[in-house]
Amino acid sequence: MRNPFIRPLTTSEEGVALLMVLWVLTILMVIVLSFSFMTRTETLATLAFREGMEKKFLAEAGIQRGIEEIYYMKQNPQLAQLEESDAWKTDGTPYSGRLGEGDYAVRITDESGKIDINTLTDASGIILKTLLIQMGVEDEQGDTIVDSILDWKDADDLVRLHGAESDYYQSLPNPYKAKNANFDTLEELLLVKGMTYEIFFGGGGKKGLVNFITINSGMNIINVNAAPKEVLMAIPGITPEIADAIISYRQNKKIMNIQEVGVPPGTAYIGPVDGNTFAIEAIGHKGDEKKGYPIKAVVTLDGNKYRYLYYKSPVTANQ
């Protein structure tokens, strides 16, 4: 028996009801798909974060391994004279280590093998200028950079022939003054007249000046046992052949006297000095991934302790 209180739907009302049901189902499907997409995205982000942290910890392990090797080398100096020594070299030679399912690559560079711009003088400025010319910098621009560095860090306002003091920098669109003090960071060089981003950082497969200079050695003599070939060839009296002989010789033995590797007597600005400040570059890798997590640190030794002068995590190719 039909209920008298229930009115049968008309055809048009049935169509509206069906349309509403379809809309509700569509909305529910969109909500479900959105939730599924968000869950998948968060899951992938979590996995990527975890893998990134694992690679970071591997790189940090590489930094600590580098510090350990520096102390091992310092406490066992006789190992440097052995041809089959297991001590790590501090001339940028790459080393690697395995840790669990990951690995790390490490390079240690003794800062005493670089040109310290804070100890640069009018006489030793020839080394920096020669290096700049070897990098492709024009002769006049090389003079400008060297003189401007010296003007930037000296205490007076006298301008060298190709240099610049506060009068020049105050005339720029964004004015500032010459520091008249030592450099606190290498990036500060970008404020100096003549210096460009391309010269400083390099590019197109060419190394930048940042790879060959330091503010941390405190020395006016370049360490023959740590200097890269580019720095060696910038020293007056060092030919490419002598530079190759130096690099070849120190692969197996520490140089104790520069004459034993063919350096002409009386050659200045180079010697077998021992530095206490080191740059360590480490990259952590997980599995077969080519892209790693890079960290760069500069540490200085003080007896049985060390302290960081610089620490960047992660570091880009231009740092």
BELBEL-V859654 format. One record per residue. PSI is psi as a letter, one per 30 degrees, with the letter a starting at -180 (999 if undefined). OMEGA is omega in whole degrees, 0 to 359 (999 if undefined). Layout:
BEGIN
psi & omega
PSI & OMEGA
PSI & OMEGA
END
This chain:
BEGIN
psi & omega
k & 183
k & 178
k & 185
f & 182
f & 180
j & 181
k & 178
k & 180
k & 176
l & 181
e & 181
e & 179
e & 177
e & 179
e & 179
e & 180
e & 179
e & 179
e & 179
e & 178
e & 179
e & 178
e & 179
e & 178
e & 179
e & 179
e & 179
e & 179
e & 178
e & 179
e & 180
e & 180
e & 179
e & 179
e & 179
e & 180
e & 179
e & 179
e & 179
e & 180
e & 180
e & 178
e & 179
e & 179
e & 179
e & 179
e & 179
e & 178
e & 180
e & 179
e & 178
e & 178
e & 178
e & 179
e & 177
e & 180
e & 177
e & 178
e & 178
e & 175
e & 177
e & 177
e & 180
e & 176
e & 178
e & 178
e & 178
e & 181
e & 177
e & 179
e & 178
e & 179
e & 181
e & 182
f & 179
i & 185
f & 181
f & 181
f & 181
f & 181
f & 180
k & 182
f & 181
h & 182
k & 177
g & 179
k & 179
k & 177
l & 182
h & 179
g & 180
g & 177
k & 182
k & 175
l & 181
l & 179
l & 182
k & 179
j & 183
b & 179
g & 181
l & 178
l & 178
l & 175
k & 186
k & 171
k & 177
k & 179
k & 176
k & 182
f & 179
f & 177
g & 180
l & 178
j & 179
j & 183
f & 178
f & 177
g & 181
k & 178
l & 177
e & 180
e & 183
f & 178
f & 178
e & 179
e & 180
e & 180
e & 179
e & 178
e & 180
e & 179
e & 177
f & 179
f & 178
g & 179
k & 178
l & 184
e & 182
e & 179
e & 176
e & 176
e & 181
e & 182
e & 183
e & 181
e & 181
e & 175
e & 180
e & 177
e & 182
e & 188
f & 178
l & 188
f & 184
l & 179
g & 177
k & 184
k & 174
l & 187
e & 181
g & 187
a & 181
k & 174
a & 187
e & 180
e & 179
e & 184
f & 178
f & 180
f & 181
l & 179
e & 174
i & 190
k & 173
l & 183
l & 171
k & 187
e & 184
h & 178
l & 181
l & 177
k & 176
f & 176
l & 177
e & 181
f & 177
f & 178
f & 181
f & 177
f & 186
k & 180
k & 177
f & 181
k & 177
l & 179
e & 183
e & 179
e & 185
e & 185
f & 184
a & 180
l & 181
h & 180
f & 180
k & 177
l & 177
l & 180
f & 183
f & 180
f & 188
g & 182
l & 180
l & 171
g & 191
f & 184
e & 182
g & 184
l & 173
g & 175
k & 181
k & 183
j & 182
f & 181
f & 183
f & 186
k & 173
l & 184
e & 182
e & 180
e & 178
e & 183
f & 178
f & 181
k & 179
k & 180
f & 180
j & 178
l & 175
e & 179
e & 178
e & 179
e & 178
e & 179
e & 178
e & 182
e & 179
e & 183
e & 186
f & 174
f & 184
f & 185
k & 178
k & 179
k & 181
f & 181
k & 187
f & 179
f & 182
f & 178
g & 173
g & 178
k & 183
k & 177
k & 179
f & 178
k & 184
l & 173
g & 179
k & 180
l & 179
i & 181
l & 178
k & 179
l & 178
g & 180
k & 187
k & 172
k & 180
k & 176
k & 181
k & 177
k & 178
k & 179
k & 177
k & 179
b & 182
g & 181
k & 179
e & 181
k & 181
a & 179
j & 184
k & 175
k & 175
k & 179
k & 172
k & 182
k & 175
k & 183
k & 176
i & 185
b & 180
g & 180
l & 175
l & 176
l & 180
k & 172
f & 182
k & 177
k & 181
k & 182
j & 353
l & 178
k & 179
l & 181
f & 183
g & 181
999 & 999
END
